[in-house]
Each structure stands twice: as structure tokens, then as C-alpha cells.
Amino acid sequence: MQKIAYFSAEFGLDESLPIYSGGLGILAGDHVKAAADLNIPLTGVGILYGKGYFQQRIDDSGWQHHLYPDINLAASVYPVELVRDGYGQPLLIEIPLEGRKVFAKSYAVQVGSVTLYLLNTDVESNSEADRRLTDTLYPGAQDVRISQEILLGIGGTRLLTALGIKPEVWHMNEGHCAFLTLERIRMLSAQGIPFETALEVVKASTVFTTHTPVPAGHDVFSIGMMDRYFGDYYWQLGVDRDRVLSLGCIDGAFNMTRLAVSTSSRVNGVSKLHGEVTKELFHRWMPHIAIPDIPVDSVTNGIHTGTWLGHGLKELFDCHLPSDWYLQAADPDVWTAVRDIPDHELWEEHKRAKSKMLRTFGLSLPATDELPLIIGFARRFATYKRALLIFSDPERLSRILSAANRPVVLVFAGKAHPSDGPGQDLIRKIVELSHDDRFKGHVHIVENYAMDKAKLLVQGVDVWLNTPLKPMEASGTSGQKAALNGVLNCSVLDGWWVEGYNGHNGWAIESAVDTDSELQAKEDTEELYRLLEEEIIPLFYNRVEGNVPEGWVNLMKESICSLAPVYNTNRMVTDYWNKMYVPTSARGKRFAADHFEVASRVAAYKQFIRSNWSRVKISKVDVHNNNSFRAVIQLGAVWHQDVRVEAVGSDGHRGIWKVVLEPVQQLDKGLYVYEGASSDIPVHDIWQANPNVRVTPVSPDFANDHEMEMATWG
Ligand SMILES: *Cc1c(COP(=O)(O)O)cnc(C)c1O
């Protein structure tokens, strides 16, 4: 059975254990819960932050205040226990930090069959400063950041070793934990395995999930800082400093995402679109690889059904869906029975969730007989999420919100990172607008957005609004929680919604992707107002019989049926299992077998290619009849079976086509003629396709076609 270690800097399991800041942590928590539901042998590794992410207070003028109460472990709904050694003493892990020794204890959190280990440095043998290292999540100070990441990656690996856990697959959830690969190389080096071989062993058994195109999500440390923290560590990897740094060095600094990519055999983004965007991002690091060829896959995020589904709705599903619906949640057939739920039952249940949300938050609403249409917007106040987009034309919005007999209410919630000034300005602006006469009673903000508040909102509003600047929202998951609860999405076609929207299960804010973000905002706003005025509000207030908005309830059903089976973590973790874990486990074993035979062969082969590649040259390329190619290629010492030669051209739609060329003649030692033709090149004029020939080093042992990130073009 494959054993997986899942490393993440944050885990959002429950609001009683606030060691998460946003989507990344919630996703990790949901991943762990789904692994437990599916009986997948997974072990989580993270950090127990003594005070966690901050608690938010918003004062009357809209200023965000940051409170850091100690986490009360006794209040956690998941059992948490200190990990002890064979003598009953706390098991201490030692990590090197700037030449000193720092100790960490750990806690085991039990999530069904899955154990999550969380490290913490608040132990007596540490200096006072070191005891505070793990107090807060995402501290502003770079030194604390790198220390936490060394603890997570290196300390986490040492902890698993101390516990006798030998993972077959190592899953890095975002780059924060990527130092784990260096520690695993160090352990192999200590057994006498050469660095390049050790690197191949580690790479073969490691997968990496990247979560955002936003630069702030990718940690970068200066080389000076790396030298300070790793000065006494580099040599332990059995190689020189520059080679270690080369694994993560970009533009003169050490990039954790680059390290993660260099040390994994499979990389994925968190939605199809994000996979594509990530290719563009990584292309800068491997400019010889055409963007569509960059080896990045995608596994679209999902949410844990049991965590996010409201109680009342769950009871309704228990009544109307097949009895094992929860375990079969990734099967679309299970959900079709949602259509048979009587409209008024679904509507009454939704109204109960809505009232509960309003009651809990104590929101005062405009006086009407019926509950008004409520639109929710809750997420981290990062600027790319454009919380203020809906206020772009305040006059028009106030007319929309306060039309006679058709009131609309906006509810906002979210934290801005303590060092994100522009994010905090957004909160102040919304508070200001909520006091504005034009919006009084129609605009509300709820403080301290966390999982408990998120549940109330995704279950209790009518519409879930999402207006990020495309394509910055890698996936987004709050809209998936909303969909499960019959709350309708109105979202920019970004992240998961590009895949989820089917034309009739919610609303899409579609605008031509523009390089000009102001123009894009203008188009998106116009489309949002149009949808509200012409579609959303009329549909919600269209009541004929018994006050149940039939059209609306039908849309709720369509939304649940089409989205709930796909955007859940059962489907997601099954995808990870099939696409990433199973093949990587086999690969890792193969590379390590027979005293690392395959790994050392691959390492030697790559070194040979690297030292001979500069002499590979394409001296002549001819194109005939628009579809056949001939190239004269100097391979030097590189064997012709060890390269793939292709003609490559643009398909006119941001994609490429390829035609494989075969060696037809050897002109001289290491000098070949290659030829190939294809009748289905998808362009009329070959010159528009800008065709060229490339030579790529290949091996049957490589994880993908471009593992060496190298190619020579004609
Ligand atoms: C689901 C969730 C998120 C992530 O939502 P996005 O749609 O990705 O912005 C953030 N914070 C909390 C508390 C959540 O529950």
C-alpha cells in the first residue's frame, strides 16, 4: 500500500484549531479529511502555531485590529496529543538554525484514520526567541519565515524518521515545505549516496502542488539569508554550495517554488486554467521549452462535503438521496435525486439557513415582508479579488440595491494580511460605504472571517459573488461550498468556475481577457450590473405560487446536481491518487531499488547530457510543400537515440503542433540529416505557424518529455 506524507504550512480542519489563513489551509484540511473518508494511508505534517493566524476586529471607522490569543488545544474538536518518546518524555526534534540547535516538540491531531503531526518550538531548552518562532502563521519577518520553513521541511522530515514513518510519496502542498527535499538528500548523502543520485531518488518520489499565480504566494529568500541559514548544511548534501543553490535560484534569489519544481517529478496546478497559467509562469525559468510543453498538470480543487454542507440540507439529502450518497458523493447519478426534492422543502430549508445566518450575525435588514435577496462576498481581502468592483458605479448600485419591493443586501467578510496595507484599505472603504446613506442597511461587513463564519455564509446567502481579476484566482473553493448548499454562483469566469459553469447553473461574468486591468474592471462591472438587473433580481423576486420562487429553486437544483459531484474532495483526492500518488509511488520504488540503480543511471546520464549539450547544433532547416521538414543536426557525442527531434509550430490559438523527424542519413561522425512530414498541420500558411526544429534530450526513465528543461532550437 502506498504511504503518502502530505506537508503543508497551514491546515484548516476546524475553527477551533485556527492554524490556517485562507483557501490553501482549508484545502489541506479538506484533503486530510477526504483521505480519512477514503481510507487513503496519508500522514499530514504541519506546524502548530501557538497563536495561529490573527483574530480580526474591525472598529467603527473600519480599521482592522489584530488579536493573537493563545490557541486552546483543549477546545479543539479534533483530539490533539503531545507526541512522546519511549520514556514518556516529549519527543524532541532538533533542527539547525543559523548554527544553533533549536528543538521542536510535536502534536498528533487525529482526523479519523489520518494523523496530522504539528511541530512547535515552544520548549524549555530553547531560547526565549526560539520559543516564539512558531507563534504565528505567515509572520512578516523574513527570518521567522525561513526558520518556520526549515522547521516544517527539515524538522518535519526528521519527525517522520523519528516516528519510523517511511513515506513512499511526498506531497508538497505549496512551496513553503520544499526544504524537505534537501533534508532527504542529506539523509541519503549520509548513507554515502552521491548528491545527483540522491536528487533523482528524491525527485522520483515527490509531487508538488502550486496554488497561486500571485507573487506574494511564492516565498523568495536572499542568497545572503540562505548562506546564513544553510552555511553549515550545504556540504552535508555532498555537493558544493552553488549546486544546492542552483535548485532554487531565480534572478539572484532563492525561490521556494523553483526549489519545489526542481525536486519533484510531478507538478500540478489547482484548476485547468491555473495549470495553463502556471506553465506561462514557469516558462520564464525554462525559456527553451514551449509554454504548452511545460510539464505542469492540473487537479481541480474540491471541498469536503461533510464539512461544508448545512445540517438541515444534509437531512433533506439523507431523506431523498440514495442512502450511501455521502460515500458516493463523486458519482453524478447519486445527485440526480435532488431534482425530486419538493421545491417548497428545499426553499424552506434554504430560508432556515438564511435566517440562522442573519440571526447569528445580528444583521439589521431593510423592512420587508419576505427575506431580501442576499449576496455574499467573503474571502481574504487580497487586492486581486477586487472586493470593491461592485461599487464601481455607486449611484447605479444604490438604485439596484434599494429598488421598491426588490431589496438587495450585500454581506462582506474577510481578513487582510497584517502587512497588507492595500487589503486593509478595502475593509475601511466597505465600512465607510456601509455608513453611507445610499447603502444603509444594504451593505454589511462581518468581522473575523473563519471557518465558522464561512459555513454560515456559504449556507445562508442566496448568491455567492466572486469578482477576481482573471486569471489570478487559481481555483477558489468558497463558491464550491456555496454550490453544495444551493447558493448560486455569480462569478468571473476564472479558476474552477471556468470548468464548473455550464451555461445554466449560475451566472458567469465574462469579459475578454485584457492586458489592461482597468478596462477589464470596466467590462466586468458592466456585466455584473447587467446580470443583477436583468437576470438575478428578476428571477429571485418572480413569485407566483405560495411564495416559492420556482425558477430560482430550479436553478438551485441544477447548481447542486451539476457541481456537487465534481467539486468535492472525494473526487479531488481520488484524482491525486490516480494521477499523482500511484505512479509516483511506483517511480520512487523503481528509482531506489537495487541500491538506487535507476537513480544513479539517470543521474549519470543527465550529467553526460549537460556536459555535452553545448555542442548540439541545428545547422540547417528546410520546409517543403508546407508539411515536410529536413534538418541537418550536429549531435557530437550525444547518441541519436537519446534525443527527440521535432518540427514545432504555432497552431494560431496559443497552442503548438509537432512533427517528429527521424534520422535518415549520417553525414559524418555525430552529424545527421533528419526528416519528417505530416499532413495534418492545422494551418494554411506554414509561415504563419513560424515553424522551427528543436532537439530535446530524452530517456525512457524521465517522468515527462521535458524533464531536463533543455532544448536546442534551429
Ligand atoms: C473556503 C474558505 C476560503 C477560500 O475561499 P476562496 O474562494 O478560495 O477565496 C478562505 N477562507 C475561509 C475561512 C474559507 O472557509
Ligand as a Chemical Component Dictionary entry (heavy atoms), coordinates in Angstrom:
data_LIG
# 
_chem_comp.id                   LIG 
_chem_comp.type                 NON-POLYMER 
_chem_comp.pdbx_formal_charge   0 
_chem_comp.three_letter_code    LIG 
# 
loop_
_chem_comp_atom.comp_id 
_chem_comp_atom.atom_id 
_chem_comp_atom.alt_atom_id 
_chem_comp_atom.type_symbol 
_chem_comp_atom.charge 
_chem_comp_atom.model_Cartn_x 
_chem_comp_atom.model_Cartn_y 
_chem_comp_atom.model_Cartn_z 
_chem_comp_atom.pdbx_ordinal 
LIG C1 C1 C 0 -13.193 28.359 1.778  1  
LIG C2 C2 C 0 -12.510 29.408 2.550  2  
LIG C3 C3 C 0 -11.551 30.228 1.943  3  
LIG C4 C4 C 0 -11.184 30.108 0.491  4  
LIG O1 O1 O 0 -12.119 30.741 -0.295 5  
LIG P1 P1 P 0 -11.768 31.298 -1.750 6  
LIG O2 O2 O 0 -12.963 31.102 -2.544 7  
LIG O3 O3 O 0 -10.634 30.443 -2.252 8  
LIG O4 O4 O 0 -11.378 32.700 -1.579 9  
LIG C5 C5 C 0 -10.929 31.206 2.697  10 
LIG N1 N1 N 0 -11.220 31.357 3.999  11 
LIG C6 C6 C 0 -12.136 30.590 4.623  12 
LIG C7 C7 C 0 -12.395 30.805 6.062  13 
LIG C8 C8 C 0 -12.812 29.595 3.926  14 
LIG O5 O5 O 0 -13.691 28.822 4.549  15 
# 
loop_
_chem_comp_bond.comp_id 
_chem_comp_bond.atom_id_1 
_chem_comp_bond.atom_id_2 
_chem_comp_bond.value_order 
_chem_comp_bond.pdbx_ordinal 
LIG C1 C2 SING 1  
LIG C2 C3 SING 2  
LIG C2 C8 DOUB 3  
LIG C3 C4 SING 4  
LIG C3 C5 DOUB 5  
LIG C4 O1 SING 6  
LIG O1 P1 SING 7  
LIG P1 O2 DOUB 8  
LIG P1 O3 SING 9  
LIG P1 O4 SING 10 
LIG C5 N1 SING 11 
LIG N1 C6 DOUB 12 
LIG C6 C7 SING 13 
LIG C6 C8 SING 14 
LIG C8 O5 SING 15 
# 
